[in-house]
Amino acid sequence: MRVDEAVELCDDNATTCRGCQFQEAVECKDDAVLLKTMSLYGEEVVEALGSEVDRLEKEIQKIVPGIWHVDIEAHNPEGPSP
């Protein structure tokens, strides 16, 4: 089975059918297909996170016009600080 067959989309948009893509990749029993599906999803997550950080930086720069650098870092508020 080809990767594009295994991640065939439902009638809906790809973003609304991510669960179908994973289910089909698992059911085809081909580790390469599952790895490709997971890899594509990971890339989308990284791109979405980058876009959100860019958006937040622009909002902060509107509020504080003279700001030169915005450093946004994730941390677990319940865990130890780095």
PDB file of N, CA, C and O in Angstrom:
ATOM      1  N   MET A   1       0.850  -1.189   0.000  1.00  0.00           N
ATOM      2  CA  MET A   1       0.000   0.000   0.000  1.00  0.00           C
ATOM      3  C   MET A   1       0.887   1.239   0.000  1.00  0.00           C
ATOM      4  O   MET A   1       1.845   1.323   0.768  1.00  0.00           O
ATOM      5  N   ARG A   2       0.567   2.196  -0.859  1.00  0.00           N
ATOM      6  CA  ARG A   2       1.314   3.455  -0.919  1.00  0.00           C
ATOM      7  C   ARG A   2       0.906   4.357   0.236  1.00  0.00           C
ATOM      8  O   ARG A   2      -0.196   4.246   0.774  1.00  0.00           O
ATOM      9  N   VAL A   3       1.824   5.259   0.608  1.00  0.00           N
ATOM     10  CA  VAL A   3       1.560   6.191   1.705  1.00  0.00           C
ATOM     11  C   VAL A   3       0.321   7.024   1.424  1.00  0.00           C
ATOM     12  O   VAL A   3      -0.518   7.206   2.307  1.00  0.00           O
ATOM     13  N   ASP A   4       0.197   7.534   0.198  1.00  0.00           N
ATOM     14  CA  ASP A   4      -0.953   8.389  -0.105  1.00  0.00           C
ATOM     15  C   ASP A   4      -2.266   7.614  -0.047  1.00  0.00           C
ATOM     16  O   ASP A   4      -3.318   8.204   0.200  1.00  0.00           O
ATOM     17  N   GLU A   5      -2.221   6.306  -0.270  1.00  0.00           N
ATOM     18  CA  GLU A   5      -3.427   5.493  -0.128  1.00  0.00           C
ATOM     19  C   GLU A   5      -3.763   5.302   1.352  1.00  0.00           C
ATOM     20  O   GLU A   5      -4.930   5.336   1.742  1.00  0.00           O
ATOM     21  N   ALA A   6      -2.739   5.102   2.160  1.00  0.00           N
ATOM     22  CA  ALA A   6      -2.962   4.844   3.586  1.00  0.00           C
ATOM     23  C   ALA A   6      -3.475   6.074   4.312  1.00  0.00           C
ATOM     24  O   ALA A   6      -4.221   5.954   5.284  1.00  0.00           O
ATOM     25  N   VAL A   7      -3.088   7.249   3.855  1.00  0.00           N
ATOM     26  CA  VAL A   7      -3.540   8.472   4.519  1.00  0.00           C
ATOM     27  C   VAL A   7      -4.639   9.159   3.725  1.00  0.00           C
ATOM     28  O   VAL A   7      -4.831  10.371   3.823  1.00  0.00           O
ATOM     29  N   GLU A   8      -5.356   8.366   2.937  1.00  0.00           N
ATOM     30  CA  GLU A   8      -6.464   8.900   2.149  1.00  0.00           C
ATOM     31  C   GLU A   8      -7.421   9.658   3.062  1.00  0.00           C
ATOM     32  O   GLU A   8      -7.748   9.212   4.162  1.00  0.00           O
ATOM     33  N   LEU A   9      -7.851  10.794   2.585  1.00  0.00           N
ATOM     34  CA  LEU A   9      -8.705  11.652   3.403  1.00  0.00           C
ATOM     35  C   LEU A   9     -10.164  11.262   3.264  1.00  0.00           C
ATOM     36  O   LEU A   9     -10.588  10.691   2.259  1.00  0.00           O
ATOM     37  N   CYS A  10     -10.921  11.588   4.306  1.00  0.00           N
ATOM     38  CA  CYS A  10     -12.374  11.467   4.226  1.00  0.00           C
ATOM     39  C   CYS A  10     -12.858  12.544   3.265  1.00  0.00           C
ATOM     40  O   CYS A  10     -12.043  13.219   2.635  1.00  0.00           O
ATOM     41  N   ASP A  11     -14.142  12.711   3.147  1.00  0.00           N
ATOM     42  CA  ASP A  11     -14.700  13.752   2.292  1.00  0.00           C
ATOM     43  C   ASP A  11     -14.398  15.137   2.830  1.00  0.00           C
ATOM     44  O   ASP A  11     -14.519  16.132   2.116  1.00  0.00           O
ATOM     45  N   ASP A  12     -13.998  15.197   4.114  1.00  0.00           N
ATOM     46  CA  ASP A  12     -13.720  16.477   4.756  1.00  0.00           C
ATOM     47  C   ASP A  12     -12.311  16.956   4.453  1.00  0.00           C
ATOM     48  O   ASP A  12     -11.519  16.258   3.820  1.00  0.00           O
ATOM     49  N   ASN A  13     -12.021  18.149   4.914  1.00  0.00           N
ATOM     50  CA  ASN A  13     -10.704  18.763   4.825  1.00  0.00           C
ATOM     51  C   ASN A  13      -9.704  17.941   5.647  1.00  0.00           C
ATOM     52  O   ASN A  13     -10.090  17.308   6.629  1.00  0.00           O
ATOM     53  N   ALA A  14      -8.432  17.947   5.258  1.00  0.00           N
ATOM     54  CA  ALA A  14      -7.389  17.159   5.936  1.00  0.00           C
ATOM     55  C   ALA A  14      -7.274  17.519   7.412  1.00  0.00           C
ATOM     56  O   ALA A  14      -7.021  16.643   8.239  1.00  0.00           O
ATOM     57  N   THR A  15      -7.453  18.778   7.755  1.00  0.00           N
ATOM     58  CA  THR A  15      -7.291  19.171   9.146  1.00  0.00           C
ATOM     59  C   THR A  15      -8.422  18.637  10.011  1.00  0.00           C
ATOM     60  O   THR A  15      -8.250  18.514  11.224  1.00  0.00           O
ATOM     61  N   THR A  16      -9.573  18.316   9.431  1.00  0.00           N
ATOM     62  CA  THR A  16     -10.682  17.801  10.223  1.00  0.00           C
ATOM     63  C   THR A  16     -10.701  16.284  10.233  1.00  0.00           C
ATOM     64  O   THR A  16     -11.549  15.677  10.886  1.00  0.00           O
ATOM     65  N   CYS A  17      -9.778  15.672   9.520  1.00  0.00           N
ATOM     66  CA  CYS A  17      -9.804  14.224   9.392  1.00  0.00           C
ATOM     67  C   CYS A  17      -8.498  13.572   9.824  1.00  0.00           C
ATOM     68  O   CYS A  17      -8.168  12.482   9.354  1.00  0.00           O
ATOM     69  N   ARG A  18      -7.758  14.213  10.701  1.00  0.00           N
ATOM     70  CA  ARG A  18      -6.464  13.699  11.145  1.00  0.00           C
ATOM     71  C   ARG A  18      -6.614  12.320  11.791  1.00  0.00           C
ATOM     72  O   ARG A  18      -5.771  11.449  11.579  1.00  0.00           O
ATOM     73  N   GLY A  19      -7.650  12.116  12.558  1.00  0.00           N
ATOM     74  CA  GLY A  19      -7.865  10.813  13.192  1.00  0.00           C
ATOM     75  C   GLY A  19      -8.022   9.699  12.173  1.00  0.00           C
ATOM     76  O   GLY A  19      -7.531   8.589  12.379  1.00  0.00           O
ATOM     77  N   CYS A  20      -8.708   9.994  11.073  1.00  0.00           N
ATOM     78  CA  CYS A  20      -8.867   9.000  10.003  1.00  0.00           C
ATOM     79  C   CYS A  20      -7.525   8.635   9.404  1.00  0.00           C
ATOM     80  O   CYS A  20      -7.267   7.465   9.122  1.00  0.00           O
ATOM     81  N   GLN A  21      -6.675   9.617   9.208  1.00  0.00           N
ATOM     82  CA  GLN A  21      -5.359   9.362   8.637  1.00  0.00           C
ATOM     83  C   GLN A  21      -4.549   8.436   9.543  1.00  0.00           C
ATOM     84  O   GLN A  21      -3.927   7.488   9.061  1.00  0.00           O
ATOM     85  N   PHE A  22      -4.550   8.698  10.836  1.00  0.00           N
ATOM     86  CA  PHE A  22      -3.822   7.846  11.765  1.00  0.00           C
ATOM     87  C   PHE A  22      -4.409   6.436  11.800  1.00  0.00           C
ATOM     88  O   PHE A  22      -3.674   5.449  11.783  1.00  0.00           O
ATOM     89  N   GLN A  23      -5.722   6.352  11.848  1.00  0.00           N
ATOM     90  CA  GLN A  23      -6.381   5.043  11.894  1.00  0.00           C
ATOM     91  C   GLN A  23      -6.041   4.214  10.659  1.00  0.00           C
ATOM     92  O   GLN A  23      -5.731   3.028  10.769  1.00  0.00           O
ATOM     93  N   GLU A  24      -6.100   4.836   9.490  1.00  0.00           N
ATOM     94  CA  GLU A  24      -5.791   4.121   8.259  1.00  0.00           C
ATOM     95  C   GLU A  24      -4.322   3.696   8.215  1.00  0.00           C
ATOM     96  O   GLU A  24      -4.002   2.612   7.728  1.00  0.00           O
ATOM     97  N   ALA A  25      -3.435   4.546   8.721  1.00  0.00           N
ATOM     98  CA  ALA A  25      -2.009   4.207   8.742  1.00  0.00           C
ATOM     99  C   ALA A  25      -1.753   3.020   9.671  1.00  0.00           C
ATOM    100  O   ALA A  25      -0.933   2.155   9.363  1.00  0.00           O
ATOM    101  N   VAL A  26      -2.445   2.978  10.793  1.00  0.00           N
ATOM    102  CA  VAL A  26      -2.291   1.861  11.728  1.00  0.00           C
ATOM    103  C   VAL A  26      -2.852   0.576  11.123  1.00  0.00           C
ATOM    104  O   VAL A  26      -2.237  -0.486  11.223  1.00  0.00           O
ATOM    105  N   GLU A  27      -4.009   0.679  10.503  1.00  0.00           N
ATOM    106  CA  GLU A  27      -4.663  -0.500   9.945  1.00  0.00           C
ATOM    107  C   GLU A  27      -3.909  -1.106   8.768  1.00  0.00           C
ATOM    108  O   GLU A  27      -4.070  -2.298   8.502  1.00  0.00           O
ATOM    109  N   CYS A  28      -3.098  -0.339   8.056  1.00  0.00           N
ATOM    110  CA  CYS A  28      -2.394  -0.900   6.904  1.00  0.00           C
ATOM    111  C   CYS A  28      -1.214  -1.767   7.331  1.00  0.00           C
ATOM    112  O   CYS A  28      -0.623  -2.452   6.497  1.00  0.00           O
ATOM    113  N   LYS A  29      -0.863  -1.747   8.614  1.00  0.00           N
ATOM    114  CA  LYS A  29       0.178  -2.622   9.183  1.00  0.00           C
ATOM    115  C   LYS A  29       1.555  -2.399   8.551  1.00  0.00           C
ATOM    116  O   LYS A  29       2.373  -3.320   8.530  1.00  0.00           O
ATOM    117  N   ASP A  30       1.821  -1.221   8.047  1.00  0.00           N
ATOM    118  CA  ASP A  30       3.122  -0.905   7.457  1.00  0.00           C
ATOM    119  C   ASP A  30       3.756   0.203   8.292  1.00  0.00           C
ATOM    120  O   ASP A  30       3.268   1.333   8.307  1.00  0.00           O
ATOM    121  N   ASP A  31       4.845  -0.125   8.987  1.00  0.00           N
ATOM    122  CA  ASP A  31       5.488   0.852   9.860  1.00  0.00           C
ATOM    123  C   ASP A  31       5.942   2.100   9.105  1.00  0.00           C
ATOM    124  O   ASP A  31       5.906   3.199   9.657  1.00  0.00           O
ATOM    125  N   ALA A  32       6.362   1.947   7.867  1.00  0.00           N
ATOM    126  CA  ALA A  32       6.817   3.091   7.080  1.00  0.00           C
ATOM    127  C   ALA A  32       5.668   4.077   6.846  1.00  0.00           C
ATOM    128  O   ALA A  32       5.868   5.291   6.891  1.00  0.00           O
ATOM    129  N   VAL A  33       4.495   3.561   6.601  1.00  0.00           N
ATOM    130  CA  VAL A  33       3.324   4.416   6.381  1.00  0.00           C
ATOM    131  C   VAL A  33       2.970   5.157   7.670  1.00  0.00           C
ATOM    132  O   VAL A  33       2.686   6.355   7.642  1.00  0.00           O
ATOM    133  N   LEU A  34       2.986   4.447   8.794  1.00  0.00           N
ATOM    134  CA  LEU A  34       2.674   5.088  10.074  1.00  0.00           C
ATOM    135  C   LEU A  34       3.722   6.144  10.401  1.00  0.00           C
ATOM    136  O   LEU A  34       3.377   7.230  10.867  1.00  0.00           O
ATOM    137  N   LEU A  35       4.982   5.843  10.167  1.00  0.00           N
ATOM    138  CA  LEU A  35       6.047   6.800  10.428  1.00  0.00           C
ATOM    139  C   LEU A  35       5.879   8.053   9.562  1.00  0.00           C
ATOM    140  O   LEU A  35       6.057   9.169  10.048  1.00  0.00           O
ATOM    141  N   LYS A  36       5.543   7.874   8.301  1.00  0.00           N
ATOM    142  CA  LYS A  36       5.332   9.007   7.395  1.00  0.00           C
ATOM    143  C   LYS A  36       4.152   9.861   7.871  1.00  0.00           C
ATOM    144  O   LYS A  36       4.230  11.089   7.868  1.00  0.00           O
ATOM    145  N   THR A  37       3.073   9.214   8.274  1.00  0.00           N
ATOM    146  CA  THR A  37       1.893   9.933   8.761  1.00  0.00           C
ATOM    147  C   THR A  37       2.242  10.738  10.009  1.00  0.00           C
ATOM    148  O   THR A  37       1.874  11.907  10.124  1.00  0.00           O
ATOM    149  N   MET A  38       2.952  10.109  10.942  1.00  0.00           N
ATOM    150  CA  MET A  38       3.347  10.790  12.174  1.00  0.00           C
ATOM    151  C   MET A  38       4.315  11.931  11.882  1.00  0.00           C
ATOM    152  O   MET A  38       4.243  12.983  12.518  1.00  0.00           O
ATOM    153  N   SER A  39       5.212  11.732  10.934  1.00  0.00           N
ATOM    154  CA  SER A  39       6.178  12.757  10.563  1.00  0.00           C
ATOM    155  C   SER A  39       5.482  13.984   9.986  1.00  0.00           C
ATOM    156  O   SER A  39       5.807  15.117  10.342  1.00  0.00           O
ATOM    157  N   LEU A  40       4.528  13.752   9.095  1.00  0.00           N
ATOM    158  CA  LEU A  40       3.771  14.865   8.513  1.00  0.00           C
ATOM    159  C   LEU A  40       3.008  15.635   9.592  1.00  0.00           C
ATOM    160  O   LEU A  40       2.953  16.864   9.569  1.00  0.00           O
ATOM    161  N   TYR A  41       2.426  14.900  10.530  1.00  0.00           N
ATOM    162  CA  TYR A  41       1.701  15.541  11.626  1.00  0.00           C
ATOM    163  C   TYR A  41       2.660  16.373  12.475  1.00  0.00           C
ATOM    164  O   TYR A  41       2.342  17.501  12.851  1.00  0.00           O
ATOM    165  N   GLY A  42       3.830  15.816  12.774  1.00  0.00           N
ATOM    166  CA  GLY A  42       4.826  16.543  13.566  1.00  0.00           C
ATOM    167  C   GLY A  42       5.245  17.844  12.896  1.00  0.00           C
ATOM    168  O   GLY A  42       5.391  18.872  13.557  1.00  0.00           O
ATOM    169  N   GLU A  43       5.437  17.797  11.587  1.00  0.00           N
ATOM    170  CA  GLU A  43       5.798  19.004  10.849  1.00  0.00           C
ATOM    171  C   GLU A  43       4.697  20.052  10.961  1.00  0.00           C
ATOM    172  O   GLU A  43       4.981  21.239  11.123  1.00  0.00           O
ATOM    173  N   GLU A  44       3.449  19.618  10.874  1.00  0.00           N
ATOM    174  CA  GLU A  44       2.326  20.552  10.988  1.00  0.00           C
ATOM    175  C   GLU A  44       2.262  21.183  12.370  1.00  0.00           C
ATOM    176  O   GLU A  44       1.946  22.365  12.500  1.00  0.00           O
ATOM    177  N   VAL A  45       2.560  20.399  13.407  1.00  0.00           N
ATOM    178  CA  VAL A  45       2.550  20.920  14.774  1.00  0.00           C
ATOM    179  C   VAL A  45       3.623  21.996  14.929  1.00  0.00           C
ATOM    180  O   VAL A  45       3.363  23.063  15.485  1.00  0.00           O
ATOM    181  N   VAL A  46       4.826  21.713  14.437  1.00  0.00           N
ATOM    182  CA  VAL A  46       5.930  22.675  14.541  1.00  0.00           C
ATOM    183  C   VAL A  46       5.592  23.961  13.786  1.00  0.00           C
ATOM    184  O   VAL A  46       5.839  25.056  14.291  1.00  0.00           O
ATOM    185  N   GLU A  47       5.035  23.839  12.592  1.00  0.00           N
ATOM    186  CA  GLU A  47       4.658  25.025  11.816  1.00  0.00           C
ATOM    187  C   GLU A  47       3.581  25.831  12.533  1.00  0.00           C
ATOM    188  O   GLU A  47       3.643  27.060  12.567  1.00  0.00           O
ATOM    189  N   ALA A  48       2.598  25.149  13.102  1.00  0.00           N
ATOM    190  CA  ALA A  48       1.520  25.841  13.814  1.00  0.00           C
ATOM    191  C   ALA A  48       2.062  26.563  15.046  1.00  0.00           C
ATOM    192  O   ALA A  48       1.666  27.693  15.328  1.00  0.00           O
ATOM    193  N   LEU A  49       2.952  25.924  15.767  1.00  0.00           N
ATOM    194  CA  LEU A  49       3.546  26.543  16.952  1.00  0.00           C
ATOM    195  C   LEU A  49       4.359  27.767  16.562  1.00  0.00           C
ATOM    196  O   LEU A  49       4.279  28.801  17.226  1.00  0.00           O
ATOM    197  N   GLY A  50       5.141  27.663  15.494  1.00  0.00           N
ATOM    198  CA  GLY A  50       5.921  28.806  15.022  1.00  0.00           C
ATOM    199  C   GLY A  50       5.037  29.970  14.631  1.00  0.00           C
ATOM    200  O   GLY A  50       5.349  31.118  14.948  1.00  0.00           O
ATOM    201  N   SER A  51       3.945  29.696  13.949  1.00  0.00           N
ATOM    202  CA  SER A  51       3.007  30.746  13.550  1.00  0.00           C
ATOM    203  C   SER A  51       2.386  31.425  14.760  1.00  0.00           C
ATOM    204  O   SER A  51       2.211  32.643  14.775  1.00  0.00           O
ATOM    205  N   GLU A  52       2.057  30.639  15.768  1.00  0.00           N
ATOM    206  CA  GLU A  52       1.462  31.206  16.982  1.00  0.00           C
ATOM    207  C   GLU A  52       2.466  32.079  17.728  1.00  0.00           C
ATOM    208  O   GLU A  52       2.102  33.142  18.231  1.00  0.00           O
ATOM    209  N   VAL A  53       3.717  31.650  17.805  1.00  0.00           N
ATOM    210  CA  VAL A  53       4.751  32.457  18.453  1.00  0.00           C
ATOM    211  C   VAL A  53       4.935  33.770  17.689  1.00  0.00           C
ATOM    212  O   VAL A  53       5.038  34.832  18.303  1.00  0.00           O
ATOM    213  N   ASP A  54       4.978  33.704  16.364  1.00  0.00           N
ATOM    214  CA  ASP A  54       5.097  34.926  15.552  1.00  0.00           C
ATOM    215  C   ASP A  54       3.942  35.878  15.827  1.00  0.00           C
ATOM    216  O   ASP A  54       4.139  37.086  15.956  1.00  0.00           O
ATOM    217  N   ARG A  55       2.725  35.322  15.915  1.00  0.00           N
ATOM    218  CA  ARG A  55       1.546  36.150  16.177  1.00  0.00           C
ATOM    219  C   ARG A  55       1.644  36.828  17.542  1.00  0.00           C
ATOM    220  O   ARG A  55       1.352  38.017  17.676  1.00  0.00           O
ATOM    221  N   LEU A  56       2.059  36.061  18.557  1.00  0.00           N
ATOM    222  CA  LEU A  56       2.199  36.619  19.907  1.00  0.00           C
ATOM    223  C   LEU A  56       3.273  37.701  19.949  1.00  0.00           C
ATOM    224  O   LEU A  56       3.092  38.733  20.595  1.00  0.00           O
ATOM    225  N   GLU A  57       4.379  37.470  19.268  1.00  0.00           N
ATOM    226  CA  GLU A  57       5.448  38.470  19.236  1.00  0.00           C
ATOM    227  C   GLU A  57       4.948  39.782  18.625  1.00  0.00           C
ATOM    228  O   GLU A  57       5.256  40.861  19.131  1.00  0.00           O
ATOM    229  N   LYS A  58       4.174  39.688  17.536  1.00  0.00           N
ATOM    230  CA  LYS A  58       3.638  40.894  16.894  1.00  0.00           C
ATOM    231  C   LYS A  58       2.674  41.626  17.817  1.00  0.00           C
ATOM    232  O   LYS A  58       2.672  42.856  17.873  1.00  0.00           O
ATOM    233  N   GLU A  59       1.854  40.868  18.541  1.00  0.00           N
ATOM    234  CA  GLU A  59       0.925  41.499  19.490  1.00  0.00           C
ATOM    235  C   GLU A  59       1.682  42.224  20.588  1.00  0.00           C
ATOM    236  O   GLU A  59       1.330  43.343  20.961  1.00  0.00           O
ATOM    237  N   ILE A  60       2.722  41.586  21.105  1.00  0.00           N
ATOM    238  CA  ILE A  60       3.528  42.203  22.167  1.00  0.00           C
ATOM    239  C   ILE A  60       4.206  43.462  21.635  1.00  0.00           C
ATOM    240  O   ILE A  60       4.274  44.470  22.339  1.00  0.00           O
ATOM    241  N   GLN A  61       4.707  43.416  20.399  1.00  0.00           N
ATOM    242  CA  GLN A  61       5.377  44.577  19.820  1.00  0.00           C
ATOM    243  C   GLN A  61       4.396  45.727  19.576  1.00  0.00           C
ATOM    244  O   GLN A  61       4.807  46.888  19.579  1.00  0.00           O
ATOM    245  N   LYS A  62       3.119  45.434  19.366  1.00  0.00           N
ATOM    246  CA  LYS A  62       2.117  46.497  19.240  1.00  0.00           C
ATOM    247  C   LYS A  62       1.888  47.161  20.596  1.00  0.00           C
ATOM    248  O   LYS A  62       1.720  48.377  20.679  1.00  0.00           O
ATOM    249  N   ILE A  63       1.883  46.356  21.651  1.00  0.00           N
ATOM    250  CA  ILE A  63       1.641  46.874  23.003  1.00  0.00           C
ATOM    251  C   ILE A  63       2.849  47.653  23.506  1.00  0.00           C
ATOM    252  O   ILE A  63       2.700  48.692  24.148  1.00  0.00           O
ATOM    253  N   VAL A  64       4.047  47.149  23.212  1.00  0.00           N
ATOM    254  CA  VAL A  64       5.299  47.787  23.637  1.00  0.00           C
ATOM    255  C   VAL A  64       6.108  48.082  22.375  1.00  0.00           C
ATOM    256  O   VAL A  64       6.976  47.293  22.001  1.00  0.00           O
ATOM    257  N   PRO A  65       5.833  49.211  21.713  1.00  0.00           N
ATOM    258  CA  PRO A  65       6.434  49.485  20.402  1.00  0.00           C
ATOM    259  C   PRO A  65       7.964  49.496  20.371  1.00  0.00           C
ATOM    260  O   PRO A  65       8.552  49.155  19.345  1.00  0.00           O
ATOM    261  N   GLY A  66       8.611  49.873  21.451  1.00  0.00           N
ATOM    262  CA  GLY A  66      10.069  49.967  21.453  1.00  0.00           C
ATOM    263  C   GLY A  66      10.785  48.657  21.730  1.00  0.00           C
ATOM    264  O   GLY A  66      12.015  48.615  21.763  1.00  0.00           O
ATOM    265  N   ILE A  67      10.028  47.592  21.930  1.00  0.00           N
ATOM    266  CA  ILE A  67      10.652  46.310  22.295  1.00  0.00           C
ATOM    267  C   ILE A  67      11.429  45.752  21.094  1.00  0.00           C
ATOM    268  O   ILE A  67      10.943  45.784  19.963  1.00  0.00           O
ATOM    269  N   TRP A  68      12.622  45.250  21.348  1.00  0.00           N
ATOM    270  CA  TRP A  68      13.477  44.722  20.291  1.00  0.00           C
ATOM    271  C   TRP A  68      13.458  43.218  20.234  1.00  0.00           C
ATOM    272  O   TRP A  68      13.605  42.631  19.163  1.00  0.00           O
ATOM    273  N   HIS A  69      13.279  42.592  21.369  1.00  0.00           N
ATOM    274  CA  HIS A  69      13.390  41.133  21.411  1.00  0.00           C
ATOM    275  C   HIS A  69      12.305  40.563  22.319  1.00  0.00           C
ATOM    276  O   HIS A  69      12.077  41.059  23.422  1.00  0.00           O
ATOM    277  N   VAL A  70      11.654  39.535  21.844  1.00  0.00           N
ATOM    278  CA  VAL A  70      10.654  38.821  22.639  1.00  0.00           C
ATOM    279  C   VAL A  70      11.127  37.377  22.729  1.00  0.00           C
ATOM    280  O   VAL A  70      11.337  36.723  21.708  1.00  0.00           O
ATOM    281  N   ASP A  71      11.291  36.886  23.938  1.00  0.00           N
ATOM    282  CA  ASP A  71      11.751  35.517  24.146  1.00  0.00           C
ATOM    283  C   ASP A  71      10.625  34.736  24.809  1.00  0.00           C
ATOM    284  O   ASP A  71      10.361  34.893  26.001  1.00  0.00           O
ATOM    285  N   ILE A  72       9.975  33.904  24.034  1.00  0.00           N
ATOM    286  CA  ILE A  72       8.858  33.111  24.548  1.00  0.00           C
ATOM    287  C   ILE A  72       9.355  31.685  24.765  1.00  0.00           C
ATOM    288  O   ILE A  72       9.824  31.025  23.837  1.00  0.00           O
ATOM    289  N   GLU A  73       9.242  31.229  25.999  1.00  0.00           N
ATOM    290  CA  GLU A  73       9.682  29.875  26.317  1.00  0.00           C
ATOM    291  C   GLU A  73       8.565  29.135  27.040  1.00  0.00           C
ATOM    292  O   GLU A  73       7.802  29.722  27.806  1.00  0.00           O
ATOM    293  N   ALA A  74       8.488  27.856  26.784  1.00  0.00           N
ATOM    294  CA  ALA A  74       7.492  27.022  27.459  1.00  0.00           C
ATOM    295  C   ALA A  74       8.120  26.405  28.702  1.00  0.00           C
ATOM    296  O   ALA A  74       9.290  26.020  28.700  1.00  0.00           O
ATOM    297  N   HIS A  75       7.341  26.319  29.740  1.00  0.00           N
ATOM    298  CA  HIS A  75       7.775  25.601  30.930  1.00  0.00           C
ATOM    299  C   HIS A  75       6.541  25.069  31.644  1.00  0.00           C
ATOM    300  O   HIS A  75       5.426  25.546  31.436  1.00  0.00           O
ATOM    301  N   ASN A  76       6.759  24.102  32.463  1.00  0.00           N
ATOM    302  CA  ASN A  76       5.674  23.496  33.229  1.00  0.00           C
ATOM    303  C   ASN A  76       5.545  24.260  34.539  1.00  0.00           C
ATOM    304  O   ASN A  76       6.453  24.193  35.369  1.00  0.00           O
ATOM    305  N   PRO A  77       4.441  24.991  34.757  1.00  0.00           N
ATOM    306  CA  PRO A  77       4.291  25.761  35.986  1.00  0.00           C
ATOM    307  C   PRO A  77       4.273  24.897  37.241  1.00  0.00           C
ATOM    308  O   PRO A  77       4.511  25.394  38.341  1.00  0.00           O
ATOM    309  N   GLU A  78       3.994  23.617  37.082  1.00  0.00           N
ATOM    310  CA  GLU A  78       3.956  22.723  38.235  1.00  0.00           C
ATOM    311  C   GLU A  78       5.286  22.014  38.452  1.00  0.00           C
ATOM    312  O   GLU A  78       5.488  21.392  39.495  1.00  0.00           O
ATOM    313  N   GLY A  79       6.181  22.095  37.500  1.00  0.00           N
ATOM    314  CA  GLY A  79       7.456  21.420  37.588  1.00  0.00           C
ATOM    315  C   GLY A  79       8.568  22.378  37.955  1.00  0.00           C
ATOM    316  O   GLY A  79       8.330  23.569  38.157  1.00  0.00           O
ATOM    317  N   PRO A  80       9.784  21.859  38.042  1.00  0.00           N
ATOM    318  CA  PRO A  80      10.921  22.719  38.401  1.00  0.00           C
ATOM    319  C   PRO A  80      11.262  23.678  37.261  1.00  0.00           C
ATOM    320  O   PRO A  80      11.124  23.329  36.089  1.00  0.00           O
ATOM    321  N   SER A  81      11.700  24.868  37.604  1.00  0.00           N
ATOM    322  CA  SER A  81      12.124  25.848  36.602  1.00  0.00           C
ATOM    323  C   SER A  81      13.516  25.495  36.123  1.00  0.00           C
ATOM    324  O   SER A  81      14.316  24.944  36.878  1.00  0.00           O
ATOM    325  N   PRO A  82      13.810  25.813  34.863  1.00  0.00           N
ATOM    326  CA  PRO A  82      15.161  25.502  34.356  1.00  0.00           C
ATOM    327  C   PRO A  82      16.225  26.353  34.971  1.00  0.00           C
ATOM    328  O   PRO A  82      17.402  26.203  34.643  1.00  0.00           O
TER     329      PRO A  82
END
